[in-house]
Amino acid sequence: MDTRAGRNDTVDVVRILACFGILLCHVQFPAPARDYSMGIARFAVPYFLFLTGWYTYDKDESLICRKLVKSIRSSLILTLVGSAVIAVMNTINCMTIGRLPFDWFTGYWQGSALFDFIVLNRADFLCSVMWYMFALIYALVVMLILAKLHVLKFIYFLAPVVLLINIALSWFVNSVVLPE
């Protein structure tokens, strides 16, 4: 562990591996390799959420609240910038294929799309990879509310259980309900 800057080299090495895991999630391998790569790469997203909690945690709850507000603010800025870049790319794409500039946006707001975006965190109108930023903001806001209610310490014990349930449900759905 490198204590010069309060950094943990092991966390940084695993972060690099998790970045490669995210890349593996977005590469279309043939069937047998895809199953193995997805199995290996599935640790990446929970790991990045874990890191958020790792760097947010403090024994002083008021400091946790300040860190959460700062994280929410910076995540919102990053999400807005990323969304703006994707919006420009989608607009240019529509114009190059002969459609109206904002067809990419208006086409997704029919029916239950607003519900899907707010409740189910489906930001398909932007880009499928933006789901993580919206999910991160949701998680940070929930953590802030729980910290203000002074019940965040219970979540520390529930988080591993919820993660194991997620893994079990993912396996069940992929293996039993929707096998290839």
N, C-alpha and C positions, 0 to 999 in steps of 0.2 A: 504494500500500500504506500502510495506516495503522499506524504503528509505536508509537503511544501505548500501546496495551495488548497489543502483540504480535499484533494481528489483521491478517489479510489481507483487504482489502475485496473483492477478486476472488473469493476462496473463499466469502465470505458471499453475494455476488450469485449465484454459481452454486448455492449451497445453496438460495437462494430459488427459483431456476428448477427445481432438483431437487424441491423440495416441490410445485411445480405439476405436475411430471412424475409424481409419485406420485399426485396427484389425477387426472390424465389416465388413469392405469392403471386407476383404479377407476370411471371414468365409462363408461357403455354408450352409445357413439356408434353410429350406423348404419354399415354395412359399409365404405364407402370411407373415411369420416372416422376410423373406429376403427383401420384399418390405419396411417394416417398418424400419428394421435395415439400409438399404441403404439410406432411406430418412433421417434418423437421422445422419448417418455417413457422408453424402455428404458435411457437413460443414468443414471437417477436412483438406482436401487438400487446398482449398482456404484460410483457416485459416493459414496454415503454409506458404503459399506464402505471406499472409498479414503480418505475423511476420517478414519475410525477409525485407519487405518494412519498417515496424515499426522500426526495429533495424538499418536500413540503413539510414533512414531520418535524415537530419540535415539542419539547415538554411543555413549553408555554403556549397555551391555546390562543392567546391574543396574537402571538407571533405567527401561528399557523394561519389565522384569519388574514393577516397582512400578506403573507406569502401567497395565499389562495387568491386574494384580490389582484395581486401583481400578476400571477399566472393567468387568471381569467383575462385581464387586460391585454397581456402580450399575446395570448392565444386568439383573442378576438381580432387584434390587429393583423396577425399572421393569416387568420382565416379570411378576413376582408380583403387583404392584398391578394391572397391566392384565388379567392372567388372572383376578384376583378380581372385578374390575368386570364382565368378560365373563361369568363364572360366575353372578354375581347376575342379570345381564340374561337369560341363558339360562334360569335357574331361574324367573324371573318370567314369561318368555315361555311356558314349559311350563305353568305354573299358569293363565295366562290362556286357554290353548286347551284346558284340561281334561285335561292329562296329569299324570303324577306329577312332582314338582318336579325330580328328577334324571334324568329320562329322556334329557335331552340328553347327559348324561355317560355313563351306563351303556350306551347304545346304540352308542357308538363303540368300546368296548373288547372287541369280539368279533373272533375270528379274528386277523388279523395287524396289528391297529390299534396295539398296543404297539410292534411292530417298526417300523411306519410312522412312529410318533412319534419313537422314539429314533434310528433309523438314517436314515430318509428325511426327517425334519424335517416331518412332516405333522401339524399340530396342529388338524385339522378339528373335533375335539370342542370346541375353544374358539371359534375364529374364524379364518377363512382369513388375515386380515391379521397374525396373531401369528407367522407363519412367520419374518418378518424378525428378530424379537427372539431367537427360538431359534437361528436361523442365525448371528446376531451373536455370541451366547454361544458357540456351537460354534467359530466362527472365532477368537474371542479365546482360548479354551482351547487350541486348536491352536497359535496364535501363542505363547502362554505356554510350552507344552511345547517348541516349537522354539527359543525364546529360551533356555530352561534348558539345552537340548542344544547351544547355541551354533551352530546351523545356520540361524538366521533370515535371515542375509544372503543365503543362496542363494534364499530365497523371494522376495526383492526382485527377482531376475532372472526367476524363474518366473511371478510374478503376471501380468505383461502377456501372457505366452504362454497361460496358463490362461484369461484373460479373452477373448483372441482365439479360442481353441478354443470357449469358451462361446458367443460371438457366432456363429461359423460353424455350430456344431451347432444353435443356435436357428433360424438361417435355414434350414438344411437340413431340420429337422423341420417347420417351419412352411410351407416352400415346396414341398418334395418329398414328404415322408412323409405329412403331414396337410394337403394343400391344401384350401381350401374349395370 
